[in-house]
Amino acid sequence: MGTCNMGSLTKYLSDPIISGFTVGSSVHVFTSQIKYCFGVEIQTFYGIFNVINTITEVIKNISETNIPTMSMAIICISLLIFTKEAINPYVMLRFRIPVPMELFVVVGGILASEYFSLHKNHKVLIVGEISKGLPSPTMPDIKISYNYVVDIIITGIIAFAVSVSLADIFSKKHCYSISSNQEFLAYGMMNVFASFFSCFPSAASLSRSAVQESVGGKSQLSSLISSILLVFVLLFIGQFFENLPNCILASIIIVALKGLFMKCAELKDLWRFSLMDFSIWLITFLGTVILDVEYGLLVGTMLSIFSVVLKTQNPKSYILGQIDKTDIYCNISLYSECKEILGIKIFQYEGSVYYASCENFKKNLYQKIGLNPIEIFFKKRSLENKLATIQKKFEKENQMPDFMEKKSTIEEELDQLNKSTEFSIIIDCSNFQFIDAMGMKTINQVIEEYQIINISVFLTSLKYDIRKKFHQFNSPCHINDKMVYLSIHDAVVSILRQRRVTDVQM
């Protein structure tokens, strides 16, 4: 995926998705640790509703809570929070190195466990036996991989999503940039190498990343040192960590998750800024927590894409006016200095015209212009038919007074209709980012409909790619180069000049 430059896919992971997904994943990590804090042994749940099932099982077994375990967890959590919130801010100002309380509680937990025989005398759960050494490299069995294609794809996507989400959060917090393709390449190479040692599929660990960031890790050097120490432990001193109570590790992870849980504060700002972004955050979070990680990510991404469609299919539109003696044109409903030019309607559509927004474009155009060409066309035809019918009736019955009265009424209505169409329309296309075949047909249809009732339509500020598509449009096209102008002012000047020429000729 990295060599195919698929890192661009991460642009579909918006900030609300990443934030909601990360906090939801943090709930999964938190839930997996609370059983160690209470010292209860429960079934491990996977898949949909695993968080709810885990919490339910802990509550059912709460009566079996191990008091020494819970006491150690409370003391450990209290020490860690007090150190981070009250001591480290002052220590960092002077020494720039935080107090390594995590290391102290680990050492203290090991010593207390061995001295008081907590596992033997009080049934406190400990890490237990740690295998020494590293497995010998072996060739992975490629043949069986065909049985797990779907699982492989899902695992890869989730692993990458979690990793990039964490990278994005920490990059923004510490002001550096990340490359999604580089992340792809790194994880791919890492897993290829790890596959020869029977490793689990690897990705960024939410809990380990949170712990490392909370103790001041800032570069790859910290990961390198961690890896070297881990190898050292596996090879030489693993036995010294066998008596470490699980509640100590769980407490460190839970406290480290505090920074990720604090991202819930974003909801307040999202509520004020955008109800859609607020909904995406909340639904991604709930989907991740209630269902599972992959479903939360899928639901959040689909909702985010759908929100973009909703936003682009109903953009706003305005009638523009001119500021006197300038070439500046603005929304007349916002700027009192802007006045409409007599005989010219300038319509601005703040979006692209494509299959989902075509109807909205036509509806807004007819509404803002105040004239539906189809209605006017059929109304004129109806009046002309009435006039022809009266003419025939007059020729047969020769009733002069009635004929003249009805004829005069219909001619007045026709004259009013004709006067209502004595203007030109300028469509400002500066906000068109793209256009599809349906959008082309819609604009072409609008121009044709207005031409039927003798209203000229002009297009301005067309981007090169869109103008090129007009020339490539195979269906009968009513758009020509004489109708297209570089700017609104060019179109206005041209219309007014043509109008003066016409008046002189008349």
C-alpha angles and dihedrals in degrees: 000000000000094000089049090055092240091150087100087076088077090074086078088062099084122193094260089052094048093045096045092043093049094048089047090051088049088058088055090052092045092049092050090056104045093078088062091051091055094038094231125142112223138162117277112238129206136187128014117014092006092138093051092045092049094050091046091051092049090051091049091053097039090110088065092058113146105233097204090049093049091045092053091048092051092048092046094048091046092051093047094048093045092049094048097043103033110020109030097056089061095039092050091055091059107028103018088220119100122229105265094228091156089063092046094052091047092052091042092049092051093048093047091047093052097040096048096031089231095177095049100038103030103023093240109170113242136186092260130195116003115202114238124231132005128288117257114255114260133179111260116241101249093182095071093051090082089068092059104042094125093046090048093053093046092047091049094049094046093045091051093044092052092045095048091043091056092043090051093049095048093041090057092044093051098031105244133120131243133207114222093202091051089052090052091051093046095051092043094052091043093054094044089055093042092051089072090061098049092251126164115255102281132222139143111306113228093206097043092044091051091049093047093048092047093055093051106268109159110163145030087270090075090054091047092052091046090052093048091049091047091053089046090053093048092049103038121002105028091117091065090063095049092091094050108124113239090225089066092057091043091052092051091051094046093051091046090055090062092089092054093046089052088068085080084081087075089073091074093056093041090053090055096041106038131358089200093056089045090053092048091052093047097044092046090050095047092044091052094047102038099035113020142283097273093046093049091052092047094047092046094049094047092048091048092052091045090051090056090053090049092050095048097044094059108039121160125257135201145189110239128214134193126252104231116269094000138094091235118117122189142166107289092210091060103035119050091194090066115090130186115249112241110256095009128094115194113199122192122193115195098211147038124286111234139135095291097046102038096098091045090052093053094043093050093045094052091043097049094042088047094223133092107204094206092054091048091047094053092042090054091047090050092052092046090051090049090051091050091048092051090048091055092046091050092052089055101040101023094214100163103183095048092044095051093047095050092041091052092050093050093045090052091052090048090048091052091049091050091049091050089060097049097111141080129239126223117194112202106216097179092113094052105114095173141349133205133203093275090050090052091050092048095052090044090050093049091052091048093050093051092045089057089064092041098257115139118220124202130189124214139187095018114174116238096249093050093046088050090055091055088060090048093051106119100194119086102291124204092191119099135168092263089065096053124082134179094233142008091251092055090054093047093050091048093050093048092047092050090048092054091049090051092049091051091050091051 
